[in-house]
Amino acid sequence: MWYQDLGLKYPIFQGAMSWIATPKLTAAVSNLGGLGILAAGGRTAPELRQMIRQTKKLTRNLRGKCGFV
């Protein structure tokens, strides 16, 4: 299946909703086989850096980050 080519167990994509897609939610979705995406909107670079570090501590499956340029 196409989603397995991405390393996913299920074709579930968690939306990168600002202030909701926290490290805890992103890691939970990733750990259960979906695509957890960490929201970057409205965050400063240091805040986002800390969130990425927190997420990496909670999962080995971090695949997606969403940002605005």
JOPE-V754289 format. One record per pair of residues at least 12 apart in sequence whose C-alpha atoms are under 10 Angstrom apart, sorted by the first residue. I is the first residue (numbers start at 1). GAP is how many residues later the second one is. If there is no record, write none. Layout:
i=I gap=GAP
i=I gap=GAP
//
This chain:
i=3 gap=31
i=3 gap=32
i=4 gap=29
i=6 gap=29
i=6 gap=57
i=7 gap=26
i=7 gap=27
i=7 gap=28
i=7 gap=54
i=7 gap=56
i=8 gap=22
i=8 gap=23
i=8 gap=24
i=8 gap=25
i=8 gap=26
i=8 gap=27
i=8 gap=53
i=8 gap=55
i=9 gap=21
i=9 gap=22
i=9 gap=23
i=9 gap=24
i=9 gap=25
i=9 gap=26
i=10 gap=20
i=10 gap=22
i=10 gap=23
i=10 gap=24
i=10 gap=25
i=11 gap=22
i=11 gap=23
i=11 gap=24
i=12 gap=17
i=12 gap=18
i=12 gap=20
i=12 gap=21
i=12 gap=22
i=12 gap=23
i=12 gap=24
i=13 gap=16
i=13 gap=17
i=13 gap=20
i=13 gap=21
i=13 gap=22
i=13 gap=23
i=13 gap=24
i=13 gap=51
i=14 gap=12
i=14 gap=15
i=14 gap=16
i=14 gap=20
i=14 gap=21
i=14 gap=22
i=14 gap=23
i=14 gap=24
i=14 gap=50
i=15 gap=20
i=15 gap=21
i=15 gap=22
i=15 gap=23
i=15 gap=24
i=15 gap=51
i=16 gap=20
i=16 gap=21
i=16 gap=22
i=16 gap=23
i=16 gap=24
i=16 gap=25
i=16 gap=48
i=16 gap=49
i=16 gap=50
i=16 gap=51
i=17 gap=20
i=17 gap=21
i=17 gap=22
i=17 gap=23
i=17 gap=24
i=17 gap=49
i=18 gap=20
i=18 gap=21
i=18 gap=22
i=18 gap=23
i=18 gap=24
i=18 gap=25
i=18 gap=48
i=18 gap=49
i=19 gap=19
i=19 gap=20
i=19 gap=21
i=19 gap=22
i=19 gap=23
i=19 gap=24
i=20 gap=18
i=20 gap=19
i=21 gap=15
i=21 gap=16
i=21 gap=17
i=21 gap=18
i=21 gap=19
i=21 gap=45
i=22 gap=14
i=22 gap=15
i=22 gap=16
i=22 gap=17
i=22 gap=18
i=22 gap=29
i=22 gap=30
i=22 gap=32
i=22 gap=33
i=23 gap=13
i=23 gap=14
i=23 gap=15
i=23 gap=16
i=23 gap=27
i=23 gap=28
i=23 gap=29
i=23 gap=30
i=23 gap=31
i=23 gap=32
i=23 gap=33
i=23 gap=34
i=23 gap=35
i=23 gap=36
i=23 gap=39
i=24 gap=12
i=24 gap=14
i=24 gap=27
i=24 gap=30
i=24 gap=31
i=24 gap=33
i=24 gap=34
i=24 gap=35
i=25 gap=12
i=25 gap=13
i=25 gap=30
i=25 gap=33
i=26 gap=12
i=26 gap=13
i=26 gap=29
i=26 gap=30
i=26 gap=32
i=26 gap=33
i=26 gap=35
i=26 gap=36
i=26 gap=37
i=26 gap=38
i=26 gap=39
i=27 gap=27
i=27 gap=28
i=27 gap=29
i=27 gap=30
i=27 gap=31
i=27 gap=32
i=27 gap=33
i=27 gap=34
i=27 gap=35
i=28 gap=27
i=28 gap=30
i=28 gap=31
i=28 gap=33
i=29 gap=30
i=29 gap=32
i=29 gap=33
i=30 gap=25
i=30 gap=28
i=30 gap=29
i=30 gap=30
i=30 gap=31
i=30 gap=32
i=30 gap=33
i=30 gap=34
i=31 gap=27
i=31 gap=28
i=31 gap=29
i=31 gap=30
i=31 gap=31
i=32 gap=29
i=33 gap=28
i=34 gap=27
i=34 gap=29
i=35 gap=26
i=35 gap=27
i=35 gap=28
i=35 gap=29
i=36 gap=19
i=36 gap=25
i=36 gap=26
i=36 gap=27
i=36 gap=28
i=36 gap=29
i=37 gap=25
i=37 gap=26
i=37 gap=27
i=37 gap=28
i=37 gap=29
i=38 gap=13
i=38 gap=14
i=38 gap=17
i=38 gap=24
i=38 gap=25
i=38 gap=26
i=38 gap=27
i=38 gap=28
i=38 gap=29
i=39 gap=12
i=39 gap=13
i=39 gap=25
i=39 gap=26
i=39 gap=27
i=39 gap=28
i=39 gap=29
i=40 gap=12
i=40 gap=25
i=40 gap=26
i=40 gap=27
i=40 gap=28
i=41 gap=25
i=41 gap=26
i=41 gap=27
i=41 gap=28
i=42 gap=25
i=42 gap=26
i=43 gap=24
i=43 gap=25
i=48 gap=17
i=48 gap=19
i=52 gap=13
//
